[in-house]
């Protein structure tokens, strides 16, 4: 049997499918065709506390491996989302088809690290990892996106962050809107 093929659950179909293109949800016994991921698009969200993954798109055929669903952050395709600076570990991981080491470093506080785009009509969302935070930074939430923030809490750093609001990355949003499948 070909190693790129995955048998479907009993009764679903006798066909074999590539695991990056289809996702099987055991709780409701359905198989969904996933759209192909755009460059640096989040292909999987992993909720550690719930032990649950949410596939969002399929890695294109130019990538050797399917999108990671690992609960570990050391698979070279993971961005950790922190909602609390004092937390010991992230509760949510987002996975990309591209290795995170190949993404450029964010320039804090100017860059949006994670960008969420939502279609107003369908409500469907797409998430892009624009850049990766430096080792000393954590991903924090600010306004409508997620940005790299450092751990400094002094007044001067807060004032300088408030004055320099980052520009929205319209070029990335337009590129994703053109390549995304919104239906």
Z-matrix of the N, CA and C atoms (Angstrom, degrees):
N
C 1 1.454
C 2 1.525 1 108.80
N 3 1.319 2 117.18 1 140.70
C 4 1.454 3 122.99 2 179.91
C 5 1.529 4 110.11 3 -64.69
N 6 1.342 5 117.54 4 136.04
C 7 1.470 6 121.47 5 -177.42
C 8 1.524 7 112.27 6 -71.10
N 9 1.350 8 118.79 7 -17.74
C 10 1.456 9 121.39 8 179.63
C 11 1.520 10 112.70 9 -85.10
N 12 1.303 11 117.29 10 0.01
C 13 1.452 12 120.08 11 -176.55
C 14 1.514 13 110.78 12 -108.46
N 15 1.317 14 115.08 13 146.86
C 16 1.453 15 122.13 14 -177.04
C 17 1.518 16 108.58 15 -126.92
N 18 1.340 17 118.88 16 123.45
C 19 1.462 18 118.95 17 178.91
C 20 1.527 19 110.67 18 -68.72
N 21 1.306 20 116.10 19 140.55
C 22 1.458 21 121.19 20 177.86
C 23 1.520 22 109.45 21 -80.26
N 24 1.324 23 118.13 22 161.60
C 25 1.459 24 121.26 23 178.78
C 26 1.523 25 111.78 24 -60.25
N 27 1.310 26 115.90 25 153.94
C 28 1.462 27 121.89 26 -178.79
C 29 1.521 28 110.52 27 -54.96
N 30 1.313 29 115.90 28 133.09
C 31 1.455 30 120.69 29 177.90
C 32 1.515 31 113.85 30 87.01
N 33 1.326 32 119.02 31 -15.28
C 34 1.459 33 120.56 32 -177.84
C 35 1.524 34 110.58 33 -76.85
N 36 1.328 35 116.62 34 -48.05
C 37 1.454 36 121.57 35 179.33
C 38 1.511 37 107.84 36 -178.58
N 39 1.307 38 115.83 37 155.99
C 40 1.462 39 119.35 38 177.04
C 41 1.522 40 110.54 39 -89.45
N 42 1.324 41 116.81 40 -4.87
C 43 1.463 42 121.03 41 -178.14
C 44 1.522 43 110.64 42 -72.99
N 45 1.311 44 114.29 43 158.91
C 46 1.458 45 120.71 44 174.46
C 47 1.520 46 107.59 45 -113.69
N 48 1.334 47 116.83 46 141.84
C 49 1.457 48 120.72 47 -176.23
C 50 1.516 49 110.74 48 -131.52
N 51 1.321 50 115.46 49 157.60
C 52 1.455 51 121.07 50 176.28
C 53 1.531 52 108.14 51 -75.24
N 54 1.341 53 119.48 52 130.52
C 55 1.460 54 120.48 53 -173.27
C 56 1.518 55 114.50 54 -65.73
N 57 1.338 56 118.67 55 -19.97
C 58 1.455 57 118.88 56 179.12
C 59 1.520 58 112.62 57 -78.14
N 60 1.308 59 117.85 58 -17.26
C 61 1.463 60 120.72 59 -175.92
C 62 1.525 61 113.44 60 -96.13
N 63 1.307 62 117.18 61 -25.31
C 64 1.450 63 120.91 62 -176.47
C 65 1.520 64 109.88 63 -125.37
N 66 1.314 65 116.62 64 151.53
C 67 1.460 66 120.16 65 175.55
C 68 1.521 67 108.63 66 -133.11
N 69 1.300 68 115.72 67 133.76
C 70 1.460 69 122.26 68 -179.26
C 71 1.520 70 109.17 69 -102.48
N 72 1.316 71 117.23 70 124.33
C 73 1.458 72 122.61 71 177.18
C 74 1.525 73 108.28 72 -100.07
N 75 1.336 74 119.10 73 105.50
C 76 1.466 75 120.46 74 -175.18
C 77 1.524 76 113.63 75 -66.14
N 78 1.342 77 118.39 76 -25.78
C 79 1.462 78 119.34 77 -176.36
C 80 1.524 79 112.60 78 -72.31
N 81 1.336 80 118.13 79 -25.69
C 82 1.465 81 117.80 80 179.03
C 83 1.528 82 113.00 81 -126.08
N 84 1.348 83 116.52 82 11.18
C 85 1.462 84 122.33 83 171.44
C 86 1.531 85 113.46 84 56.77
N 87 1.325 86 117.29 85 40.02
C 88 1.460 87 120.42 86 177.71
C 89 1.519 88 110.30 87 -123.42
N 90 1.309 89 115.17 88 153.96
C 91 1.456 90 121.78 89 175.96
C 92 1.524 91 107.09 90 -116.86
N 93 1.331 92 116.45 91 130.24
C 94 1.452 93 121.44 92 -178.02
C 95 1.518 94 110.18 93 -117.24
N 96 1.327 95 116.42 94 137.10
C 97 1.451 96 121.77 95 173.71
C 98 1.523 97 107.33 96 -80.98
N 99 1.315 98 116.58 97 124.40
C 100 1.460 99 121.03 98 -179.12
C 101 1.523 100 109.84 99 -92.36
N 102 1.341 101 117.91 100 141.47
C 103 1.464 102 119.76 101 175.37
C 104 1.528 103 110.01 102 -71.12
N 105 1.312 104 116.33 103 158.96
C 106 1.464 105 120.18 104 179.10
C 107 1.527 106 109.99 105 -75.52
N 108 1.319 107 116.67 106 139.76
C 109 1.469 108 122.38 107 -178.76
C 110 1.528 109 111.31 108 -71.93
N 111 1.322 110 115.42 109 143.83
C 112 1.460 111 121.72 110 169.49
C 113 1.531 112 107.72 111 -81.90
N 114 1.311 113 116.91 112 172.73
C 115 1.466 114 120.82 113 179.70
C 116 1.527 115 109.52 114 -63.30
N 117 1.321 116 116.16 115 131.20
C 118 1.464 117 125.75 116 179.06
C 119 1.535 118 113.47 117 61.20
N 120 1.327 119 117.13 118 20.59
C 121 1.458 120 120.66 119 175.98
C 122 1.523 121 109.44 120 -81.66
N 123 1.325 122 116.69 121 144.69
C 124 1.465 123 121.14 122 177.36
C 125 1.525 124 108.10 123 -70.42
N 126 1.337 125 116.35 124 122.46
C 127 1.467 126 120.37 125 -178.33
C 128 1.528 127 112.11 126 -97.00
N 129 1.321 128 117.82 127 -18.70
C 130 1.459 129 120.74 128 -177.78
C 131 1.521 130 109.26 129 -154.67
N 132 1.313 131 116.86 130 136.52
C 133 1.464 132 122.07 131 171.82
C 134 1.522 133 106.93 132 -109.56
N 135 1.316 134 116.70 133 129.06
C 136 1.463 135 121.96 134 -177.84
C 137 1.522 136 107.92 135 -114.98
N 138 1.325 137 116.00 136 117.63
C 139 1.461 138 122.09 137 179.71
C 140 1.525 139 107.32 138 -98.40
N 141 1.322 140 115.84 139 102.82
C 142 1.464 141 120.80 140 -171.76
C 143 1.522 142 111.95 141 -64.20
N 144 1.322 143 117.45 142 -47.21
C 145 1.464 144 120.27 143 -176.83
C 146 1.527 145 111.39 144 -60.88
N 147 1.321 146 116.76 145 -35.51
C 148 1.466 147 121.30 146 -179.04
C 149 1.523 148 112.65 147 -88.17
N 150 1.340 149 116.93 148 -9.63
C 151 1.462 150 122.15 149 -175.87
C 152 1.539 151 109.57 150 54.65
N 153 1.329 152 115.41 151 50.78
C 154 1.455 153 122.14 152 -171.16
C 155 1.523 154 109.75 153 -138.50
N 156 1.328 155 116.81 154 141.34
C 157 1.459 156 120.39 155 174.49
C 158 1.519 157 109.76 156 -117.97
N 159 1.326 158 115.36 157 147.88
C 160 1.458 159 121.65 158 177.32
C 161 1.525 160 108.21 159 -123.78
N 162 1.334 161 117.79 160 98.09
C 163 1.461 162 119.18 161 177.76
C 164 1.525 163 110.16 162 -68.72
N 165 1.318 164 116.40 163 136.74
C 166 1.458 165 121.00 164 -176.35
C 167 1.527 166 112.62 165 -113.51
N 168 1.321 167 116.35 166 -31.32
C 169 1.460 168 120.53 167 178.23
C 170 1.524 169 108.54 168 -161.14
N 171 1.313 170 116.25 169 169.95
C 172 1.467 171 121.63 170 -178.57
C 173 1.523 172 110.02 171 -104.91
N 174 1.319 173 116.07 172 138.83
C 175 1.467 174 120.65 173 177.29
C 176 1.528 175 109.38 174 -65.62
N 177 1.337 176 117.18 175 136.37
C 178 1.467 177 120.13 176 178.22
C 179 1.525 178 111.47 177 -61.36
N 180 1.315 179 116.09 178 162.42
C 181 1.464 180 120.74 179 -175.83
C 182 1.524 181 113.06 180 -66.23
N 183 1.334 182 118.63 181 -15.96
C 184 1.471 183 119.92 182 178.54
C 185 1.529 184 112.54 183 -68.58
N 186 1.337 185 116.66 184 -15.17
C 187 1.467 186 120.38 185 176.52
C 188 1.519 187 108.79 186 -95.10
N 189 1.310 188 115.98 187 135.94
C 190 1.462 189 121.79 188 -175.65
C 191 1.522 190 111.54 189 -67.93
N 192 1.329 191 117.30 190 -39.25
C 193 1.463 192 121.26 191 -173.91
C 194 1.521 193 111.72 192 -106.36
N 195 1.334 194 117.34 193 153.46
C 196 1.467 195 120.51 194 172.84
C 197 1.523 196 109.98 195 -71.71
N 198 1.301 197 116.72 196 171.92
C 199 1.464 198 121.71 197 179.50
C 200 1.530 199 110.29 198 -62.46
N 201 1.308 200 115.92 199 135.82
C 202 1.464 201 121.04 200 -179.42
C 203 1.527 202 110.97 201 -68.96
N 204 1.316 203 115.63 202 141.56
C 205 1.464 204 121.73 203 173.70
C 206 1.525 205 109.59 204 -122.23
N 207 1.319 206 116.38 205 18.91
C 208 1.457 207 122.14 206 -175.58
C 209 1.525 208 112.03 207 -67.74
N 210 1.327 209 115.81 208 142.47
C 211 1.465 210 121.09 209 174.14
C 212 1.526 211 111.22 210 -78.43
N 213 1.313 212 116.83 211 -6.82
C 214 1.461 213 121.57 212 179.80
C 215 1.521 214 110.38 213 -93.95
N 216 1.323 215 115.63 214 148.02
C 217 1.460 216 120.91 215 -178.78
C 218 1.521 217 112.29 216 -92.71
N 219 1.320 218 118.56 217 2.83
C 220 1.461 219 121.15 218 -174.61
C 221 1.532 220 113.46 219 -100.63
N 222 1.322 221 117.91 220 26.02
C 223 1.467 222 120.56 221 -178.42
C 224 1.528 223 113.11 222 -91.80
N 225 1.321 224 117.94 223 6.38
C 226 1.472 225 124.43 224 178.12
C 227 1.533 226 113.69 225 71.37
N 228 1.330 227 118.31 226 7.77
C 229 1.468 228 121.69 227 179.29
C 230 1.529 229 110.99 228 -128.76
N 231 1.326 230 117.71 229 19.29
C 232 1.462 231 121.70 230 -168.57
C 233 1.519 232 112.86 231 -116.67
N 234 1.338 233 115.15 232 138.11
C 235 1.457 234 122.88 233 167.38
C 236 1.518 235 106.07 234 -117.28
N 237 1.328 236 116.68 235 125.88
C 238 1.460 237 121.24 236 -179.17
C 239 1.526 238 109.40 237 -87.96
N 240 1.327 239 116.73 238 133.18
C 241 1.460 240 121.66 239 177.38
C 242 1.521 241 108.84 240 -102.77
N 243 1.313 242 116.09 241 120.22
C 244 1.461 243 121.60 242 -179.55
C 245 1.527 244 108.32 243 -109.69
N 246 1.317 245 116.77 244 130.69
C 247 1.459 246 120.14 245 175.40
C 248 1.519 247 111.17 246 -104.27
N 249 1.310 248 117.19 247 -11.25
C 250 1.458 249 122.37 248 -178.82
C 251 1.519 250 108.32 249 -137.23
N 252 1.339 251 117.11 250 121.15
C 253 1.463 252 120.47 251 -178.67
C 254 1.518 253 112.32 252 -61.91
N 255 1.328 254 117.11 253 -25.28
C 256 1.460 255 120.61 254 -177.88
C 257 1.529 256 112.93 255 -87.97
N 258 1.313 257 116.82 256 -4.70
C 259 1.471 258 119.78 257 -179.86
C 260 1.523 259 109.76 258 -66.74
N 261 1.302 260 115.74 259 146.19
C 262 1.469 261 120.08 260 -179.31
C 263 1.518 262 112.09 261 -79.05
N 264 1.327 263 116.14 262 -28.15
C 265 1.457 264 118.81 263 178.21
C 266 1.522 265 109.41 264 -151.66
N 267 1.301 266 114.51 265 162.38
C 268 1.459 267 120.45 266 -179.04
C 269 1.524 268 110.25 267 -71.10
N 270 1.325 269 116.01 268 148.08
C 271 1.460 270 121.43 269 176.22
C 272 1.523 271 111.29 270 -96.36
N 273 1.331 272 116.25 271 -18.02
C 274 1.459 273 120.97 272 179.50
C 275 1.523 274 109.14 273 -133.18
N 276 1.320 275 115.34 274 137.53
C 277 1.459 276 122.10 275 175.94
C 278 1.520 277 107.87 276 -119.51
N 279 1.318 278 117.24 277 138.86
C 280 1.460 279 120.11 278 172.07
C 281 1.520 280 107.66 279 -113.72
N 282 1.322 281 115.21 280 138.02
C 283 1.462 282 122.14 281 -175.27
C 284 1.523 283 109.59 282 -112.56
N 285 1.325 284 115.70 283 143.99
C 286 1.461 285 121.78 284 175.84
C 287 1.526 286 109.14 285 -124.29
N 288 1.314 287 116.06 286 157.84
C 289 1.468 288 120.19 287 177.19
C 290 1.527 289 110.20 288 -68.75
N 291 1.341 290 116.27 289 -36.79
C 292 1.460 291 121.28 290 179.77
C 293 1.521 292 110.07 291 -78.28
N 294 1.330 293 117.59 292 145.16
C 295 1.466 294 119.24 293 172.81
C 296 1.532 295 109.69 294 -64.15
N 297 1.310 296 117.15 295 137.88
C 298 1.466 297 120.37 296 -178.41
C 299 1.521 298 111.90 297 -64.32
N 300 1.318 299 118.04 298 -27.18
C 301 1.469 300 120.55 299 179.76
C 302 1.530 301 111.65 300 -64.13
N 303 1.333 302 117.70 301 -23.27
C 304 1.465 303 121.24 302 179.78
C 305 1.524 304 112.36 303 -82.75
N 306 1.324 305 118.01 304 -10.83
C 307 1.462 306 121.23 305 179.54
C 308 1.527 307 109.16 306 -82.64
N 309 1.309 308 116.19 307 147.92
C 310 1.459 309 119.51 308 -179.11
C 311 1.522 310 110.49 309 -71.01
N 312 1.329 311 115.51 310 157.86
C 313 1.460 312 120.86 311 177.24
C 314 1.523 313 109.56 312 -77.02
N 315 1.315 314 116.77 313 142.90
C 316 1.461 315 121.65 314 177.31
C 317 1.523 316 110.10 315 -71.77
N 318 1.315 317 115.10 316 148.43
C 319 1.458 318 121.80 317 173.16
C 320 1.523 319 106.59 318 -103.95
N 321 1.307 320 115.72 319 99.02
C 322 1.461 321 121.12 320 -176.25
C 323 1.519 322 109.50 321 -78.26
N 324 1.313 323 120.99 322 140.16
C 325 1.464 324 128.62 323 -0.32
C 326 1.518 325 113.02 324 -97.84
N 327 1.341 326 118.90 325 24.70
C 328 1.460 327 120.71 326 -173.63
C 329 1.513 328 114.34 327 -84.05
N 330 1.306 329 118.22 328 -31.60
C 331 1.465 330 121.49 329 -172.15
C 332 1.521 331 113.27 330 -92.12
N 333 1.307 332 114.67 331 144.83
C 334 1.457 333 121.64 332 169.29
C 335 1.522 334 105.97 333 -88.62
N 336 1.308 335 117.64 334 122.55
C 337 1.460 336 120.20 335 -179.17
C 338 1.522 337 111.25 336 -79.72
N 339 1.318 338 116.81 337 -46.14
C 340 1.462 339 121.79 338 -179.64
C 341 1.516 340 107.87 339 -123.43
N 342 1.304 341 116.46 340 129.79
C 343 1.456 342 121.94 341 -177.04
C 344 1.520 343 109.07 342 -119.13
N 345 1.324 344 117.00 343 129.34
C 346 1.467 345 121.92 344 177.88
C 347 1.526 346 108.61 345 -110.55
N 348 1.319 347 116.12 346 128.82
C 349 1.461 348 122.22 347 177.53
C 350 1.517 349 108.22 348 -120.10
N 351 1.335 350 116.20 349 134.91
C 352 1.458 351 119.09 350 -179.40
C 353 1.514 352 109.80 351 -129.12
N 354 1.329 353 115.97 352 134.01
C 355 1.448 354 122.07 353 175.45
C 356 1.524 355 107.77 354 -76.36
N 357 1.313 356 117.26 355 123.42
C 358 1.467 357 121.24 356 -176.24
C 359 1.524 358 111.36 357 -64.06
N 360 1.341 359 117.18 358 -39.52
C 361 1.461 360 120.15 359 -177.37
C 362 1.518 361 113.21 360 -72.19
N 363 1.335 362 116.78 361 -47.80
C 364 1.467 363 119.28 362 -175.16
C 365 1.522 364 113.23 363 -92.26
N 366 1.333 365 117.42 364 -21.43
C 367 1.459 366 120.74 365 -176.60
C 368 1.518 367 113.06 366 80.06
N 369 1.334 368 117.14 367 -1.60
C 370 1.462 369 120.89 368 -178.73
C 371 1.526 370 109.86 369 -72.14
N 372 1.333 371 115.51 370 136.29
C 373 1.462 372 120.96 371 -177.97
C 374 1.518 373 111.25 372 -112.15
N 375 1.314 374 114.89 373 149.27
C 376 1.459 375 123.22 374 172.99
C 377 1.517 376 106.65 375 -128.43
N 378 1.319 377 116.59 376 142.71
C 379 1.456 378 121.46 377 -178.11
C 380 1.517 379 108.87 378 -123.78
N 381 1.336 380 115.98 379 133.70
C 382 1.455 381 121.98 380 179.20
C 383 1.518 382 109.83 381 -119.72
N 384 1.322 383 116.62 382 136.48
C 385 1.459 384 121.14 383 170.85
C 386 1.522 385 105.23 384 -94.12
N 387 1.327 386 116.70 385 110.30
C 388 1.456 387 122.34 386 -175.23
C 389 1.528 388 110.95 387 -80.18
N 390 1.323 389 116.22 388 -42.02
C 391 1.461 390 121.49 389 -178.97
C 392 1.522 391 108.10 390 -155.47
N 393 1.328 392 116.39 391 171.05
C 394 1.466 393 119.52 392 179.38
C 395 1.518 394 109.46 393 -109.98
N 396 1.311 395 115.46 394 144.86
C 397 1.461 396 120.93 395 -179.97
C 398 1.525 397 109.93 396 -72.06
N 399 1.338 398 116.99 397 144.82
C 400 1.466 399 119.22 398 173.53
C 401 1.526 400 109.95 399 -60.51
N 402 1.316 401 115.95 400 160.57
C 403 1.472 402 121.31 401 -176.85
C 404 1.524 403 112.92 402 -54.97
N 405 1.331 404 118.12 403 -31.61
C 406 1.467 405 120.53 404 -176.24
C 407 1.520 406 112.77 405 -87.44
N 408 1.311 407 117.77 406 -1.43
C 409 1.461 408 121.12 407 -178.54
C 410 1.517 409 110.57 408 -108.16
N 411 1.319 410 114.96 409 160.08
C 412 1.458 411 120.72 410 172.83
C 413 1.517 412 108.09 411 -122.14
N 414 1.298 413 116.00 412 157.23
C 415 1.450 414 120.93 413 179.00
C 416 1.521 415 108.20 414 -81.10
N 417 1.318 416 117.57 415 120.99
C 418 1.457 417 121.87 416 -179.27
C 419 1.514 418 110.59 417 -124.18
N 420 1.302 419 117.48 418 159.97
C 421 1.460 420 121.83 419 -176.63
C 422 1.525 421 109.67 420 -92.92
N 423 1.325 422 116.61 421 133.40
C 424 1.454 423 121.87 422 175.62
C 425 1.524 424 108.05 423 -146.99
N 426 1.286 425 117.63 424 124.96
C 427 1.459 426 126.16 425 178.91
C 428 1.528 427 110.09 426 55.86
N 429 1.356 428 118.85 427 -115.43
C 430 1.453 429 121.96 428 -175.08
C 431 1.516 430 113.60 429 -104.65
N 432 1.306 431 117.36 430 -1.19
C 433 1.449 432 120.16 431 -178.23
C 434 1.508 433 110.28 432 -131.33
N 435 1.295 434 115.65 433 -177.09
C 436 1.458 435 120.40 434 176.44
C 437 1.513 436 106.56 435 -116.26
N 438 1.322 437 115.30 436 132.23
C 439 1.452 438 121.02 437 -175.12
C 440 1.516 439 110.43 438 -125.91
N 441 1.317 440 115.64 439 161.01
C 442 1.460 441 120.26 440 173.67
C 443 1.528 442 107.82 441 -78.36
N 444 1.310 443 116.35 442 131.65
C 445 1.462 444 121.04 443 175.66
C 446 1.516 445 107.86 444 -130.22
N 447 1.320 446 115.21 445 144.15
C 448 1.461 447 116.79 446 176.84
C 449 1.525 448 108.66 447 -90.31
N 450 1.299 449 117.69 448 170.13
C 451 1.457 450 122.22 449 -174.99
C 452 1.517 451 114.67 450 -80.46
N 453 1.356 452 118.25 451 3.58
C 454 1.469 453 120.21 452 -177.49
C 455 1.520 454 110.24 453 -71.72
N 456 1.320 455 116.06 454 137.96
C 457 1.461 456 120.48 455 -178.39
C 458 1.521 457 111.90 456 -122.83
N 459 1.353 458 117.89 457 10.00
C 460 1.457 459 119.80 458 -177.77
C 461 1.527 460 110.59 459 -71.96
N 462 1.330 461 115.88 460 159.64
C 463 1.457 462 122.13 461 -174.29
C 464 1.529 463 111.87 462 -61.85
N 465 1.326 464 117.14 463 -42.72
C 466 1.457 465 120.51 464 -177.30
C 467 1.530 466 111.98 465 -60.35
N 468 1.320 467 118.28 466 -41.59
C 469 1.467 468 119.76 467 -179.95
C 470 1.527 469 111.13 468 -69.24
N 471 1.346 470 117.94 469 -32.82
C 472 1.470 471 120.23 470 176.60
C 473 1.519 472 110.69 471 -66.62
N 474 1.332 473 117.30 472 -42.20
C 475 1.465 474 120.89 473 -179.63
C 476 1.519 475 110.39 474 -63.92
N 477 1.323 476 117.61 475 -45.99
C 478 1.464 477 119.93 476 -178.76
C 479 1.524 478 111.38 477 -65.33
N 480 1.331 479 118.93 478 -33.90
C 481 1.463 480 121.43 479 177.35
C 482 1.519 481 110.86 480 -68.00
N 483 1.347 482 117.27 481 -38.25
C 484 1.459 483 120.15 482 -177.46
C 485 1.522 484 111.98 483 -69.53
N 486 1.336 485 117.80 484 -31.83
C 487 1.455 486 120.92 485 -177.26
C 488 1.524 487 112.56 486 -74.24
N 489 1.288 488 117.78 487 -34.46
C 490 1.462 489 121.41 488 -175.36
C 491 1.512 490 112.58 489 -102.71
N 492 1.321 491 117.44 490 74.01
C 493 1.467 492 119.98 491 178.67
C 494 1.524 493 109.27 492 -66.42
N 495 1.313 494 117.86 493 133.80
C 496 1.465 495 120.22 494 -177.99
C 497 1.523 496 111.65 495 -71.06
N 498 1.315 497 115.02 496 150.46
C 499 1.456 498 121.02 497 176.27
C 500 1.522 499 109.28 498 -77.25
N 501 1.303 500 116.08 499 142.57
C 502 1.458 501 120.76 500 177.41
C 503 1.526 502 108.57 501 -71.75
N 504 1.335 503 119.14 502 133.54
C 505 1.474 504 121.35 503 -177.84
C 506 1.531 505 111.94 504 -79.05
N 507 1.337 506 116.24 505 75.77
C 508 1.456 507 121.06 506 -176.21
C 509 1.518 508 112.52 507 -61.25
N 510 1.336 509 117.68 508 -34.55
C 511 1.459 510 119.21 509 -178.90
C 512 1.525 511 111.24 510 -61.98
N 513 1.334 512 117.53 511 -39.68
C 514 1.471 513 121.13 512 177.80
C 515 1.530 514 110.49 513 -68.40
N 516 1.333 515 117.22 514 -39.96
C 517 1.464 516 121.10 515 -179.42
C 518 1.529 517 110.89 516 -64.64
N 519 1.329 518 116.48 517 -43.20
C 520 1.464 519 120.53 518 -179.97
C 521 1.525 520 110.33 519 -66.54
N 522 1.337 521 116.76 520 -41.38
C 523 1.470 522 120.82 521 178.58
C 524 1.530 523 110.91 522 -61.12
N 525 1.330 524 117.12 523 -44.24
C 526 1.461 525 120.08 524 179.20
C 527 1.526 526 110.88 525 -66.67
N 528 1.336 527 116.98 526 -41.59
C 529 1.463 528 120.04 527 -179.31
C 530 1.526 529 111.21 528 -60.79
N 531 1.341 530 116.52 529 -34.41
C 532 1.459 531 120.24 530 178.52
C 533 1.523 532 112.57 531 -71.51
N 534 1.335 533 117.26 532 -36.98
C 535 1.467 534 120.18 533 -173.88
C 536 1.520 535 113.86 534 -94.25
N 537 1.324 536 118.64 535 -16.50
C 538 1.468 537 121.20 536 -175.66
C 539 1.526 538 111.38 537 -75.74
N 540 1.309 539 115.14 538 149.73
C 541 1.467 540 122.08 539 174.03
C 542 1.519 541 106.13 540 -98.31
N 543 1.322 542 117.48 541 109.48
C 544 1.470 543 121.63 542 -172.08
C 545 1.519 544 113.12 543 -91.91
N 546 1.310 545 118.78 544 -9.27
C 547 1.473 546 119.86 545 -177.20
C 548 1.497 547 111.74 546 -76.74
